[in-house]
């Protein structure tokens, strides 16, 4: 599978005084055509959240870009090696604050066999198909309210206004006794026109999944869709960060093989006709010579 994408990104303060979100590629490198996209939302003591998010974002991206996957396929073992490197970087940059720093992680890597997705915490990754106005995949928040909803102790509506909505049950932190691992999946049902939308929880305070789908289904440029998504965050109190990634082309190996085989068959057919034409011309030349000799 050969996948081409284009993206547009934001990374804004919102109503905060400091930026604890970190993204790769940066806004300065937007638009980007991938294949790697990372979003981290930091937390902790004074300035520690931004240290954690920047550390994980930069270490993961530098490791993965310097260790390209074998045969073009990015697998869980490749991600595990990169994650181990990021945790080591977190340990080295530990601020030793009483309130230990940490960060969420939302990750997407396009490769030969699809799009590898991983997440820790409540930053999300969506796979949205505007043509059918559907969410084909969305990561499950590692949060207390989400667990309570799963147990039936809270409704989704109650979870949105709960005082515990910011309590995260998984987070990347330095010097953990037991390293927190991500949920991982590989998306393979990818089509031209689909979106992979990666966002911090600051983009979701005033918006539900249906609204996101409706915005992405609009017949508007991606820049306008991102402007509308940004507009929905104007009253949010958190930082606002997101990658809006549109799939512009998907060619399967089968399609490529068929196209290649068809091309080869055409070439063989053309060569056969050429050989026949040469033979006919040679025969006519002989006949012409024989007739000339007898005249």
C-alpha positions in Angstrom: 0.0 0.0 0.0 1.3 3.4 -1.0 -0.3 6.3 1.0 0.1 10.0 0.3 -1.2 12.6 2.8 -1.3 16.3 3.4 -1.8 18.0 6.7 -2.4 21.3 8.5 -1.6 21.8 12.2 -2.3 24.2 15.1 -0.5 24.6 18.5 -2.0 27.5 20.4 -2.0 28.8 24.0 -5.7 29.3 24.3 -6.5 30.9 27.7 -3.3 29.5 29.3 -0.2 31.5 30.1 2.2 28.7 29.0 2.2 26.1 26.2 2.2 22.6 27.6 1.3 20.9 24.2 4.0 19.8 21.8 3.5 18.6 18.3 5.5 17.1 15.5 5.8 18.3 12.8 5.6 21.9 14.1 3.2 24.5 12.9 6.2 26.1 11.1 6.4 22.9 9.0 2.7 22.9 8.2 1.4 21.9 5.7 3.2 18.6 5.8 2.9 15.3 3.8 4.0 13.1 6.7 4.5 10.2 7.3 4.9 10.9 11.1 2.6 12.8 13.4 2.9 13.2 17.2 0.9 15.2 19.8 1.8 15.4 23.5 -0.2 17.3 26.2 2.0 17.9 29.3 1.2 18.3 32.9 3.0 18.7 36.3 4.6 21.4 38.4 5.8 24.8 37.2 7.0 24.5 33.6 7.3 20.8 34.0 4.4 19.9 31.7 6.1 21.6 28.7 9.4 19.8 29.6 7.7 16.4 29.5 5.7 17.0 26.3 8.7 18.5 24.5 11.0 15.7 25.6 8.7 12.9 24.5 7.8 14.6 21.2 11.4 15.4 20.2 12.9 12.1 21.3 10.2 10.0 19.6 10.4 11.9 16.3 14.2 12.0 16.2 14.5 8.2 17.0 11.9 7.1 14.4 13.2 9.3 11.6 16.7 8.1 12.2 15.6 4.4 12.4 13.3 3.9 9.3 11.3 0.6 9.4 12.5 -2.4 7.5 10.7 -3.1 4.3 8.7 0.1 4.8 6.4 -1.6 7.4 6.2 0.1 10.8 5.3 -2.4 13.5 4.7 -2.5 17.2 8.3 -3.6 17.9 9.5 -0.4 16.0 7.3 1.7 18.2 8.4 0.0 21.4 12.0 0.7 20.7 11.2 4.4 20.1 9.1 4.5 23.2 11.9 3.0 25.3 14.2 5.8 24.0 11.6 8.4 24.9 11.2 7.1 28.4 15.0 7.2 28.9 14.9 10.9 27.7 12.2 11.6 30.2 14.3 10.1 33.0 17.3 12.3 32.0 15.2 15.5 32.0 13.3 14.8 35.2 12.7 18.2 37.0 12.4 16.4 40.4 9.4 18.5 41.3 7.2 17.2 44.1 4.4 17.1 41.5 6.0 14.8 39.0 5.8 15.9 35.4 4.1 13.8 32.7 2.6 13.9 29.3 -0.1 12.2 27.2 0.8 10.8 23.8 -1.1 10.6 20.5 0.8 9.1 17.6 0.3 8.2 14.0 2.8 6.8 11.5 1.8 6.1 7.9 3.7 3.2 6.3 3.4 0.5 3.7 0.7 -1.5 5.5 -1.5 1.4 6.7 -1.4 3.8 9.6 0.1 2.7 13.0 -1.7 4.5 15.8 -0.8 4.6 19.5 -2.0 6.6 22.5 -1.5 7.2 26.2 -3.9 9.5 28.1 -6.8 11.6 26.8 -5.3 13.1 23.6 -7.2 11.4 20.7 -6.7 10.0 17.3 -9.7 9.8 15.0 -10.1 8.0 11.6 -13.0 9.8 9.9 -14.6 9.1 6.5 -16.5 12.3 5.3 -18.1 10.5 2.4 -20.2 8.4 4.8 -20.1 10.9 7.7 -18.7 8.3 10.0 -16.0 7.7 12.7 -14.3 4.5 11.7 -12.0 4.6 14.7 -11.3 6.7 17.7 -8.9 6.0 20.6 -10.4 5.3 24.0 -9.4 7.9 26.6 -7.4 6.7 29.5 -9.4 8.7 32.0 -11.3 8.1 35.2 -14.6 9.4 33.8 -14.3 7.2 30.8 -13.8 4.1 33.0 -16.9 5.2 35.0 -18.9 5.5 31.8 -17.8 2.0 30.8 -18.9 0.7 34.2 -22.2 2.4 33.8 -21.7 4.7 36.8 -21.7 7.9 34.7 -23.5 8.8 31.5 -21.5 10.4 28.6 -23.3 13.6 29.3 -22.4 13.5 33.0 -18.8 12.7 32.2 -18.5 16.0 30.2 -19.3 18.1 33.2 -17.7 15.9 35.9 -15.2 17.5 38.3 -13.1 14.4 37.7 -13.0 14.8 33.9 -9.3 15.8 33.9 -8.1 12.8 36.0 -6.0 10.6 33.7 -5.3 7.0 34.4 -2.4 6.5 32.1 0.4 9.1 31.5 4.1 9.0 30.5 6.3 10.0 33.5 10.0 9.8 34.4 11.3 7.1 36.7 8.2 5.0 36.9 8.3 1.7 38.7 6.3 0.2 35.9 6.4 1.9 32.5 3.0 2.8 31.2 2.3 1.2 27.8 0.1 2.6 25.1 -2.9 1.1 23.3 -1.8 0.4 19.7 -3.6 -0.4 16.5 -2.9 -0.5 12.7 -5.5 1.1 10.5 -5.7 -0.6 7.1 -9.2 0.5 5.8 -7.8 3.8 4.4 -9.3 5.6 1.4 -8.7 8.7 -0.5 -10.5 11.6 1.2 -10.4 10.1 4.7 -9.0 12.1 7.6 -6.8 11.2 10.5 -7.5 13.8 13.1 -5.2 14.0 16.2 -6.0 16.5 18.9 -5.4 17.4 22.6 -8.3 17.4 25.0 -8.4 21.2 24.7 -9.9 20.8 21.3 -12.7 18.7 22.6 -14.2 20.7 25.6 -17.0 22.2 23.5 -17.3 19.6 20.7 -18.5 16.1 20.3 -17.7 13.5 17.6 -20.7 14.2 15.5 -19.8 17.9 15.2 -16.2 17.0 14.2 -17.5 14.7 11.5 -20.0 17.3 10.2 -17.2 19.9 9.9 -14.9 17.5 8.1 -17.7 16.5 5.7 -18.1 20.2 4.6 -17.2 21.0 1.0 -14.5 23.5 2.1 -10.7 23.6 2.0 -8.8 22.0 4.9 -7.6 25.4 6.0 -11.2 26.5 6.4 -12.2 23.3 8.2 -9.3 23.9 10.7 -10.4 27.5 11.1 -13.9 26.2 12.1 -12.4 23.6 14.5 -10.3 26.4 16.1 -13.4 28.6 16.4 -15.1 26.0 18.5 -12.3 26.2 21.1 -12.4 30.0 21.7 -14.0 29.6 25.1 -11.9 26.6 26.2 -9.5 27.1 29.0 -6.8 24.7 27.8 -4.1 24.8 25.1 -5.3 23.9 21.6 -3.3 21.6 19.4 -4.3 19.4 16.5 -3.1 17.7 13.3 -5.7 17.5 10.5 -4.4 14.9 8.1 -6.1 14.2 4.8 -5.4 11.1 2.8 -4.9 12.2 -0.8 -4.0 8.9 -2.5 -4.0 5.2 -1.6 -2.6 2.6 -4.1 -2.7 -1.0 -3.0 0.1 -3.5 -4.0 -2.6 -5.5 -5.8 -3.6 -2.6 -7.9 0.0 -1.8 -8.6 0.7 -5.4 -9.6 -2.4 -5.5 -11.8 -1.4 -2.2 -13.5 2.2 -3.5 -13.9 1.0 -6.9 -15.3 -1.4 -5.1 -17.7 1.4 -2.9 -18.9 3.6 -6.0 -19.4 0.9 -7.8 -21.3 0.4 -4.7 -23.5 4.1 -4.6 -24.2 4.2 -8.3 -25.1 1.2 -7.8 -27.4 2.8 -4.9 -29.0 6.1 -6.8 -29.5 4.2 -9.7 -31.1 2.5 -7.4 -33.6 5.9 -5.8 -34.4 7.5 -9.2 -35.0 4.6 -10.2 -37.3 4.9 -7.0 -39.2 8.7 -7.5 -39.7 8.1 -11.1 -40.9 5.4 -9.9 -43.4 7.7 -7.2 -44.8 10.5 -9.7 -45.2 8.2 -12.2 -47.0 7.0 -9.4 -49.3 10.5 -8.4 -50.1 11.5 -12.0 -51.0 8.4 -12.3 -53.3 9.2 -9.0 -54.9 12.8 -10.2 -55.6 11.7 -13.5 -57.0 9.2 -11.9 -59.4 11.7 -9.4 -60.5 14.2 -12.1 -61.4 11.7 -13.8 -63.6 10.6 -10.8 -65.6 
